[in-house]
């Protein structure tokens, strides 16, 4: 007796396996970006000192640092454990459409395939920065708002407020997606009125506010060890807004993200545009449209632009793409377009994540560390003995502290030339090339050049022994 093959279940399993494989495989293929090195530093401080003090000028909340510290505690410090949390959030983003299963209005398999193969989303799911966690919670929050509006019940409200707390403790830019959620509630206010009349509505609000307060206070106060952190959390928006307006050296034109989407995420942009047309037919479609438009306009207006921010609207575009696929009535044409889109995204993702994972031609590898820095680390490791002492005399040296973890190294900051007595205790130096010409007695140093990133050269300097 022939049994019908469960193609839907099989397709789901394939997507899940690919999500895990593509996000966890070869996580050491790309050298660490300098921001990844900084995140390692803060997380490692938590592990070593069992304490973390939130700094409002850091542009990031404490949540991701605690997650990284947990990864280090469980797995030890490595490139894999540093990038694992972002990869897990990336896998979660692919799986979320199935959790809510808006079958007709937003086909979950189509949404998951778009999220699986987006080149930028895959790139930054293999990259240890806060954005992957921020986007995961953003998607979860928007889907929760959609479900609450649909069900006209506040049963999920405590979970939504927990997500909002985690958003705010991840990164200050969370205020943009939270504002979008507020717009969703206002647009659907008539549908929410009956929810206030249901039994348990008041209790749901009390529990929601309690959960939010507990998470927010616990994380910003480093689990109640730094009360000052709660006050500092309200000051975090000021430096972020100032940096966003001024650009901080990362100024880009208004259309920067639109061009990135058009060049590298073309199927998502086209299917997402179709999704905007059909979005207004359903609650989830309207919420996704509000989210996508709010994020796109906000991030485009802000002068400060970096490639990783693009995933904040790649995800709503991918979800809207599924809405567009579900809405278009021409079955044959849309399936053919989906096949072409999957091929395009798969090739682009493979190119920028595995063939050119960090090189200059990669649009997502922004001021990225050159693989030559690994050659410098190998050169340092050739030095014998446990008593080696290293002076890193450079303005720009991240992510070297990660790679030199466990070695005695000093990072005084700046490029001031130390005096001879201060240099005597160091076995060798790592010096910024632009300042080495100011050092006296060049003939007593043997140097090798290494590229940290485009335009930044570090010198490995060793004193010449025995008149060499």
HELIX and SHEET records of a PDB file:
HELIX    1   1 UNK A    7  UNK A   24  1                                  18    
HELIX    2   2 UNK A   34  UNK A   49  1                                  16    
HELIX    3   3 UNK A   56  UNK A   58  5                                   3    
HELIX    4   4 UNK A   63  UNK A   75  1                                  13    
HELIX    5   5 UNK A   79  UNK A  100  1                                  22    
HELIX    6   6 UNK A  108  UNK A  117  1                                  10    
HELIX    7   7 UNK A  119  UNK A  125  1                                   7    
HELIX    8   8 UNK A  131  UNK A  151  1                                  21    
HELIX    9   9 UNK A  157  UNK A  168  1                                  12    
HELIX   10  10 UNK A  174  UNK A  187  1                                  14    
HELIX   11  11 UNK A  189  UNK A  197  1                                   9    
HELIX   12  12 UNK A  201  UNK A  220  1                                  20    
HELIX   13  13 UNK A  228  UNK A  233  1                                   6    
HELIX   14  14 UNK A  236  UNK A  246  1                                  11    
HELIX   15  15 UNK A  256  UNK A  264  1                                   9    
HELIX   16  16 UNK A  266  UNK A  278  1                                  13    
HELIX   17  17 UNK A  279  UNK A  281  5                                   3    
HELIX   18  18 UNK A  283  UNK A  301  1                                  19    
HELIX   19  19 UNK A  307  UNK A  310  5                                   4    
HELIX   20  20 UNK A  311  UNK A  327  1                                  17    
HELIX   21  21 UNK A  331  UNK A  350  1                                  20    
HELIX   22  22 UNK A  351  UNK A  355  3                                   5    
HELIX   23  23 UNK A  372  UNK A  381  1                                  10    
HELIX   24  24 UNK A  400  UNK A  403  1                                   4    
HELIX   25  25 UNK A  420  UNK A  423  1                                   4    
HELIX   26  26 UNK A  433  UNK A  436  1                                   4    
HELIX   27  27 UNK A  442  UNK A  444  5                                   3    
SHEET    1   A 5 UNK A 408  UNK A 410  0                                        
SHEET    2   A 5 UNK A 389  UNK A 393  1                                        
SHEET    3   A 5 UNK A 428  UNK A 432  1                                        
SHEET    4   A 5 UNK A 456  UNK A 463 -1                                        
SHEET    5   A 5 UNK A 445  UNK A 453 -1                                        
END                                                                             
